[in-house]
Amino acid sequence: MNFSEPFKLSGLLGRFSPDGKCLASCVQYRLVVRDVNTLQILQLYTCLDQIQYIEWSSDSLFILCAMYKRGIVQVWSLEQPDWHCKIDEGSAGLVASCWSPDGRHILNTTEFHLRITVWSLCTKSVSYIKYPKACQQGVAFTKDGRYMAVAERRDCKDFVSIFVCSDWQLLRGQHFDTETQDLFGIEWAPNGCVLAVWDTCLEYKILLYSLDGRLLSTYRAYEWSLGIKSIAWSPSSQFLAIGSYDEKVRILNHVTWKKITEFEHPATIANTKTIVYKEVEKSPSVETERLSFPPPRALASSLFSTQSKYDVSQVPVSLQYIKPAADRANPKMGIGMLAFSPDNCFLATKNDNIPNAVWIWDIQKLKLFVVLEQLCAIQSFQWDPRQPRLAVCTGNSKVYFWSPAGCVSVQVPGEGDFQIVSLSWHASGDSMVLLSKENFCVCYLEREEVK
Amino acid sequence: MGDWKTITVPVLSSDSKNIFQYTSDKKISSPSMNSQVLRLPLPSSKSMHSFFSAFCTEENIEQSISYLNRELTTLGFPSIYAESKGKELNLISIINCMNELLVLQHKNLRAQEEVEMQHLKLGSDMDHLQNCYAKLKEQLELSKREIVGLQERDRQLQSKNRNLHQLLKNEKDEVQKLQNIISSRATQYNHDMKRKEREYNKLKERLHQLVMNKKDRKIAMEVLNYVGRADGKRGAWRTDKTEARNEEEMYKVLLSDYEQRQKQLLVENAELKKVLQQMKKDIISLLPPQKQKPKERSEDGPVLSDLEEDIGELNKENMWELSCETVREQLTNSIRKQWRMLKNHVEKLDNQVSRVHSGALNDKDVISREDHEMETEKLELEIQQCKEMIKTQQQLLQQQLMSPCDDDTTLLLQDCYLLEERERLQEEWRLFQEQKKNFEKERRSFTEAAIRLGLERKAFEEDRGTWLKQQFLSSEQDNRLVKSTSQQRKPHCVLSSSVSAEPCQTSHYTTRNSSSVASKKPAGDDSKPNRWVESDKEETE
């Protein structure tokens, strides 16, 4: 495993291009495009203001940089560095911006969610989508990029409109109202035929609509308590995992849309078949005689960074449980993160009540498989897009990998702190970019090594 | 019980007072039931004397005697006087009476003892019963008190139960109330939210208008040059046709997804059906043959036969094509039935096993167990025997193989074998010799018989020759006679012919005979035909 040297970064904006050749990162108002393998700077673009958001177009030819404060979106071309494009929303303001799946349209959400403007890069046409819903996931594209679902709200009722991405036409009759109180998010199934719509956390309700707008099913687990926190579709569209505030994940199956199982996340793990990996610190061995002043850089870093390794804990294991304050909104409880592995075999979850643990469930057996207990709170995790390998970061300078063969903790070499807050895999699964607040570094994995 | 009747003795002198007193003293009353004391009837020796002297004195001898006589006669005893009116006493009768009286006294005593014994017994029984009665009364009292206590406890528990129910109801009511409160608050909040949202929407609309109206900052896109579409196509107008096309495409997408899913489900279904079929076959094969359980036969026999038919039907037809309800139901029902039967069977076996373990006395089981044990013992014995046999055989084999260990013994053994053989051979030789002798004897007898036969044959030939000569001579004479009388010839001719025929016949016969003699075995049959020939010859001659 090789690590590159850390590079400057701001705003956690480090993205691999979809074709995997380039890596875009931004430092303040500059956009740097590097080659993935050599990390040599290929292009350098300067924007008008501090960049808040960047996104690659689907064909990796363009990058958009959004500056929300100024309400400007700038688009850069990789093929033609001289080409430039600037979209000014003016007084309408800008809250969000994203590419359309064909890579030629940019959807800007204006302030106060007044409207979504669809700017086209190939024609002079502009489309407007009125009354978009001000929610986290209000726009969802199907995986094949054909259809786009937009959540709207009119007259205090939620609606979903389905548009054809090729010509931004509303699919006939596909403007339906949902039975939600206050729609929180929408997400397409990977097969593009089912749209999951779920309600605010005050109501546990998830609705499943078919592509043609028919309501397929409604699922409500319970009333009154806080409801859905996160959802995830399995890559084969067979399962829908719903994580809720009651620290449970419920799995619905795609045939009957009924719950097939629930996964509980208790603080004590008693099942002997579960493997619990606990991260323990290894104190570094320092030869005191050899110490000299001033200490050389390498030694200094190794003195201050502690090695850690995984130990298999004996079941029963009790994990650190945090009960959040009951009188605050958006409490840190419930299942906050859900992710299916790309081969559909595993589901990784994080219970916000137990922030130091990652729970890995075996989907074939519908049982808890592994629990990773870390020393610090989990910041993020992501599955390798090619194989069942999970990378976890907890805000320290280590990155942790788990695969069915075992798990390993890797220290990122380098001076100073490198607090990894986020990570992102390369599409090939050979490398990943580790992001911290100030820097980023790329980690290259050898095929045979970490298994 | 102890009361004695006072016997008034009539007609007595001043002594009677004493008697009265005495007899009245004998009044024994036993007030307490427990007293077992009986006063013996025999008085003390002192009073005895006074008693005796009180009755009879020198003055009233005759009167006392006559009184006694009267009493005895009234009691049925013979008179003590010698004669009816005489004064002579019959000593013998007196003695007899005395004896009788003594015997009577003894009997009465015995009867009295018995009665007293019975009296004692009854008294003890009575005491015992009284004790029991007292105890039972105590017990009854105790249980009554207990019942009262338990009833009290029961009442307390019931009241507690009622209280708890009440509490539960209260809690439930509270929960319901809280839920109602929550729901009402939620509706209130929703209403407020909606109101605020409407206001907000109004603001947004206003803002939108303002934003759109403002012309100073142009909302526009600056682009160097327009880029071609990703897929190279040119932009198209939005028309109804395109709308329809879009819709069509959407439906196509949906349909393809459904078709794919249906295919998967069909495949899964077919596999599951196969598995079910397999399971059914396995279950049927696992189930025991029904003849062991005649009871079940009547129930399951027809069911099984139906199932067999079903199985046959289902097996014949192609499973993939059968997806209609009835067939599916049949299959599942038949599997369920089979499974139930198997479960019952397994349960029965479990029961049997558990009963055997617990050792309950059920004839069937006991016998079967005994049989089982017997059989196992038999088998063990057999095994033992076989093992022993194998052992001995092995030993023998070992000995055989290990023969050169001791030369003397081997030689001895060999000698033994040789001796055996020799003896056998000797016997055979003996037999052979005997047979040989027999054969020799027979041969000799045959040769003698043959010689005799030859001689006889020779004699016969000579006789024949002479007879032929005679015949020939006689026949010439006859021929002369024949010429004279023709009628007489015929019989003669006949005769002659017959005669001439005869020697042929006889010659035939002899030849035959000799041939037969030659052919026949030398078993002493020669004598017969010889004799026969001779007799024939005699006849003819």
Interface residues (C-beta under 8 A of the other chain):
Chain A: S58 D59 F62 V75 S77 D82 W83 H84 C85 K86 I87 D88 E89 G90 S91 A92 D102 G103 R104 F112 H113 L114 R115 W119 S120 L121 C122 T123 K124 S125 V126 R146 Y147 R153 C156 V164 S166 D167 W168 Q169 L171 R172 Q174 Q181 D182 N191 G192 C193 L202 S210 L211 D212 W224 H254 V255
Chain B: Q179 I182 A186 N190 M193 K194 E197 R198 K204 L207 H208 V211 K214 R217 K218 I219 A220 M221 E222 V223 L224 N225 Y226 V227 G228 R229 A230 D231 G235 A236 R238 T242 E243 A244 N246 E247 E249 M250 Y251 V253 L254 D257 Y258 R261 L265
